[in-house]
Amino acid sequence: MNHRERLVGTLTGRPADRPPLPMWLGFSPWGETLERWRRETGDAKLDVARHFGFDPFFAVVPAEYGPFPHFESRKLSEDAEFVVSTDWRGLTRRQRKNSSDMPEFVGHPVKGPDDWKRYKEERLLPRLEERLAKLPEWLAKVTPETAVQVGVFPWGVFGTARDLLGAEELLVGFYSEPEMVRDIMETNTVLWLALYERIAERVRIDHIHIWEDMSGKQGSLLSPAMIEEFMMPQYNRIAEFARRRGVPLFSVDSDGLVDELVPVMTRHGVNAFFPFEVQAGSDVEVFRRDFPELGILGGLDKRALAEGKNEMHRELDRAGRMLAAGRYVPGFDHAIPPDVPWANFSYFVGELKKMVGA
């Protein structure tokens, strides 16, 4: 089998010669982690994917899914510890210096309906060929082994609306400005689908991905009823496109406890999910039991890598059971933090490679 057949086949429940072991979020190190590993190995150019021979993951079609033209990126202030700047999405962020920690978002481009109307008119016009300007060069590198993905971080039905308004403002907006929130979700989805259509005319699409990050340790930020009312009409549009174009995978990425998300979203076409954060309470074996047709990626506790062999073998055993159950791509429940020694990571990946026969 080639890489595409193995990856797509595994997640959709078709027979595969072996489970895939791709380099994706669940094995990717933070910047500080990679620096640590390069010091520990003495290899200043350490490439983790190449070192372990990870399988290829989905190749993301280059497209401008968001504001186009971009906002101007500017530094607004700086002190000994933090830098405050605006980014190309129009977000104002406060970032600790020399750190890849999650920034604090302190400003957003949409404050109300007038801002949204302006944003939509100035930044969300289709301009499809311009938004796909990099596609021809990318297509020249596509082979029969390439598993093609459309959609990528940071674009999602809830996720994008939250970035435009801010988390608290969006949650209040479901009550104070519901029509604006609906329009934000619909306008972005219609744009993405127009891009997907142009892409599907030129290449086979294997995977549609939506980034939401709409749960915390307490569960979903939005009730299942509100998810159904506001978000699922857009998911239905995406699922209809996937059916019509024969796209086998429609996935969602959300951190946190996703017990309330998966049941709703799988009713509306989603058939793959990740990363299933263990520290938030997610248990991939429970999801495997309750959603036998769901493609699952991740769900291994990254904290075990900083602890020891007993803890690592607990996660290897979990991975073995999931691999035996099927429709599973192994990986940790998020990127690898800097408290993980190279020796531990290397040991774990070596054992996992033996398990999948890679």
C-alpha positions in Angstrom: 0.0 0.0 0.0 1.1 3.6 -0.4 1.1 6.2 2.3 -2.3 7.7 1.3 -4.1 4.3 1.1 -2.7 3.3 4.5 -3.6 6.6 6.2 -7.1 7.1 4.7 -7.9 3.4 4.8 -7.0 3.0 8.5 -9.1 6.0 9.6 -12.1 4.8 7.5 -11.9 1.2 8.5 -10.6 -0.3 5.3 -8.0 -3.1 5.4 -4.4 -1.8 5.6 -1.1 -3.6 5.5 -0.1 -2.0 8.8 -1.1 1.0 10.9 0.4 4.3 9.8 2.8 6.1 12.0 2.8 9.7 10.7 4.5 12.8 12.0 1.6 15.0 13.1 0.6 17.2 16.1 0.8 14.2 18.4 4.5 13.8 17.9 5.6 17.4 17.2 7.8 19.1 19.7 7.4 22.7 21.0 10.1 25.0 19.9 11.8 24.8 23.3 11.5 21.0 23.2 13.3 20.8 19.9 16.0 23.1 21.2 16.4 20.8 24.2 16.6 17.7 22.0 19.2 19.3 19.7 21.3 20.0 22.8 20.9 16.5 24.2 21.7 14.8 20.8 24.4 17.2 19.8 22.7 17.5 16.5 22.0 21.2 15.8 19.9 20.3 12.8 17.9 17.5 14.3 14.9 16.7 12.1 12.6 14.5 14.2 10.5 13.3 11.3 13.5 12.3 9.3 15.3 10.8 12.3 12.5 8.3 13.0 11.3 7.8 9.5 7.8 8.8 10.3 5.2 8.2 7.6 3.9 11.3 5.7 0.7 12.9 7.1 -1.9 14.8 5.2 -0.6 17.4 2.9 -2.5 20.7 3.3 -3.5 22.6 0.2 -2.2 26.1 0.4 -5.1 28.5 0.4 -6.1 31.9 2.0 -9.0 30.7 4.2 -9.3 33.9 6.2 -8.8 37.7 5.9 -7.5 38.6 2.5 -5.7 40.9 2.2 -4.0 40.3 5.5 -3.9 42.8 8.3 -0.6 44.6 8.9 1.5 42.9 11.6 2.9 45.5 14.0 4.6 45.6 17.3 2.6 47.8 19.7 4.7 47.6 22.9 7.5 45.7 24.6 8.9 45.4 28.0 11.5 43.1 29.7 9.1 40.1 29.7 6.4 40.6 27.0 5.7 41.8 23.5 2.3 43.1 22.4 1.7 43.0 18.7 -1.0 42.6 16.1 -0.9 39.7 13.6 -2.1 39.2 10.1 -5.5 38.0 11.3 -6.1 41.3 13.1 -5.7 39.8 16.5 -3.8 41.7 19.2 -1.6 39.3 21.3 0.5 39.5 24.4 3.4 37.0 24.1 6.1 36.1 26.5 9.5 36.7 25.0 11.5 33.7 23.8 8.6 31.3 24.4 6.2 29.3 22.3 3.6 29.3 25.1 0.1 30.2 24.0 -0.2 34.0 23.7 -2.8 36.0 25.5 -5.2 37.5 23.0 -6.1 41.0 24.2 -7.8 42.5 21.1 -10.0 41.3 18.3 -11.0 42.8 14.9 -14.8 42.7 15.4 -16.5 44.5 18.2 -20.1 44.5 16.8 -22.3 44.3 13.7 -20.7 47.4 12.1 -17.2 46.0 12.4 -18.4 42.7 11.1 -20.0 44.3 8.0 -16.7 46.2 7.3 -14.6 43.1 7.9 -16.7 41.0 5.6 -16.7 43.6 2.8 -13.0 44.4 3.1 -11.4 41.0 4.0 -13.8 38.1 3.0 -14.5 38.8 -0.7 -14.1 35.4 -2.6 -11.2 36.4 -4.9 -10.8 32.7 -5.3 -7.9 32.5 -7.8 -5.9 35.0 -5.7 -6.6 33.0 -2.6 -5.3 29.9 -4.5 -2.3 31.5 -6.0 0.1 29.0 -4.6 -1.9 26.0 -5.7 -0.3 25.3 -9.1 3.2 25.1 -7.7 1.9 22.8 -4.9 0.0 20.6 -7.3 3.2 20.0 -9.3 4.6 18.1 -6.2 1.5 16.0 -5.6 1.9 12.2 -6.2 -0.4 9.2 -6.0 0.9 8.8 -2.4 -0.1 12.3 -1.3 -3.1 12.4 1.1 -4.7 15.7 0.4 -6.3 17.9 3.1 -8.3 21.1 2.8 -8.9 23.2 5.9 -6.3 23.8 8.7 -5.7 25.6 11.9 -6.9 28.3 12.7 -10.1 28.0 10.7 -13.3 26.6 12.3 -17.0 27.4 12.5 -16.8 28.3 16.2 -13.0 28.8 16.2 -12.9 31.5 13.6 -15.9 33.3 15.2 -14.1 33.3 18.5 -11.0 34.7 17.0 -12.9 37.5 15.4 -14.9 38.5 18.5 -13.0 37.1 21.5 -14.2 34.1 23.6 -16.4 36.0 26.1 -17.7 38.4 23.5 -18.7 35.4 21.2 -20.4 33.5 24.0 -22.4 36.6 25.0 -23.0 37.3 21.3 -25.0 34.1 20.9 -27.7 35.9 22.9 -27.1 39.6 22.2 -26.2 39.4 18.5 -27.3 36.0 17.3 -27.9 37.0 13.7 -24.3 38.4 13.5 -22.9 35.2 14.9 -24.9 33.1 12.4 -23.7 35.4 9.6 -20.0 35.0 10.7 -20.3 31.3 10.7 -22.2 31.1 7.4 -20.0 33.6 5.5 -16.8 31.8 6.4 -18.2 28.4 5.6 -19.5 29.6 2.2 -16.0 31.0 1.5 -14.3 27.7 2.5 -16.6 25.7 0.4 -16.0 27.9 -2.7 -12.3 27.3 -2.2 -12.8 23.5 -1.7 -14.8 23.4 -5.0 -12.0 25.1 -6.9 -9.5 22.7 -5.4 -11.6 19.6 -6.1 -11.7 20.5 -9.7 -7.9 20.1 -9.8 -7.0 17.4 -7.3 -8.7 14.6 -5.4 -9.4 15.7 -1.8 -9.0 13.0 0.9 -9.7 15.0 4.1 -11.6 18.1 5.2 -10.4 19.5 8.5 -12.1 22.0 10.9 -10.3 23.5 13.9 -12.6 24.5 16.7 -10.8 24.3 20.1 -14.1 24.8 21.9 -13.8 22.8 25.0 -11.9 23.0 28.3 -11.5 20.6 31.2 -15.1 21.3 32.2 -16.4 20.3 28.7 -17.8 22.3 25.8 -17.9 26.1 25.9 -21.3 25.8 24.1 -24.3 23.6 25.0 -25.2 20.7 22.6 -28.4 22.6 21.8 -26.5 25.7 20.8 -24.1 23.7 18.8 -27.0 22.1 16.9 -28.7 25.5 16.3 -25.7 27.7 15.3 -22.9 25.4 14.1 -24.5 22.3 12.6 -26.2 24.0 9.6 -22.6 24.8 8.5 -21.4 21.3 9.2 -24.3 20.0 7.1 -23.0 22.1 4.2 -19.5 20.7 4.5 -20.8 17.2 4.9 -22.9 17.6 1.7 -19.8 18.8 -0.2 -17.9 15.8 1.1 -20.6 13.3 0.0 -20.9 15.0 -3.4 -17.2 15.1 -4.1 -16.4 11.7 -2.5 -14.2 13.0 0.3 -13.8 10.1 2.8 -12.7 12.1 5.9 -14.2 15.0 7.7 -12.4 15.7 11.0 -12.5 18.1 13.9 -9.7 19.3 16.2 -10.7 20.4 19.7 -8.7 20.4 22.9 -10.3 19.7 26.2 -13.0 17.3 27.2 -15.0 16.6 24.0 -17.7 14.2 25.4 -20.4 16.7 24.4 -18.9 17.5 21.0 -18.4 14.1 19.4 -22.0 12.9 19.7 -23.4 16.0 18.0 -20.8 16.4 15.3 -20.8 12.8 14.3 -24.5 13.1 13.6 -23.6 15.8 11.1 -20.9 14.1 9.0 -17.8 14.2 11.2 -16.0 10.9 11.1 -12.6 11.6 12.6 -11.5 13.6 15.7 -8.4 14.5 17.7 -6.4 15.0 19.9 -8.4 13.6 23.0 -6.6 15.3 25.9 -6.1 12.8 28.7 -5.5 15.5 31.3 -8.9 17.0 30.4 -10.6 13.7 31.0 -10.9 12.3 27.5 -10.4 8.5 27.1 -10.0 7.2 23.6 -10.9 3.7 24.6 -14.3 4.9 25.8 -14.8 6.7 22.5 -13.6 3.6 20.6 -16.3 1.6 22.3 -19.1 4.2 22.0 -18.3 5.4 18.4 -17.0 2.3 16.6 -16.9 4.1 13.2 -15.1 7.2 14.3 -11.5 7.7 13.1 -9.4 8.5 16.2 -6.0 10.3 16.3 -4.0 10.8 19.5 -5.3 10.2 23.0 -2.0 9.1 24.5 -0.9 11.0 27.6 2.1 13.2 26.8 2.9 13.6 30.5 4.1 10.0 30.6 7.1 10.9 28.5 8.5 13.1 31.3 7.9 10.4 34.0 9.5 7.0 33.2 9.3 3.6 31.5 6.4 2.4 33.6 4.2 5.4 32.6 5.4 5.1 29.0 4.5 1.5 28.8 1.0 2.3 30.2 0.5 4.5 27.2 2.1 1.9 24.8 -0.4 -0.6 26.1 -3.2 1.8 25.5 -1.9 2.4 22.0 -1.7 -1.4 21.4 -5.4 -1.9 22.4 -6.5 1.0 20.2 -4.5 -0.3 17.2 -6.1 -3.7 17.7 -9.5 -2.1 17.7 -8.9 -0.3 14.4 -9.5 3.1 12.9 -6.7 4.6 15.0 -3.7 6.7 14.2 -1.4 6.8 17.3 -0.1 10.0 18.8 0.0 12.0 22.0 -2.8 14.3 23.1 -0.9 17.4 21.9 2.5 18.7 21.0 5.4 17.5 23.2 6.4 19.9 26.0 10.0 20.8 27.0 10.1 18.7 30.1 10.4 15.6 27.9 14.0 14.2 27.6 15.1 13.1 24.1 16.0 9.6 25.5 12.4 9.1 26.7 10.8 10.3 23.5 13.2 8.2 21.4 12.5 5.1 23.5 8.7 5.5 23.2 8.8 6.0 19.4 11.1 3.1 19.0 8.7 0.8 20.9 5.7 2.1 19.0 7.5 1.5 15.6 8.0 -2.1 16.6 4.3 -2.3 17.5 3.0 -1.1 14.1 5.7 -2.8 12.1 7.0 0.5 10.6 
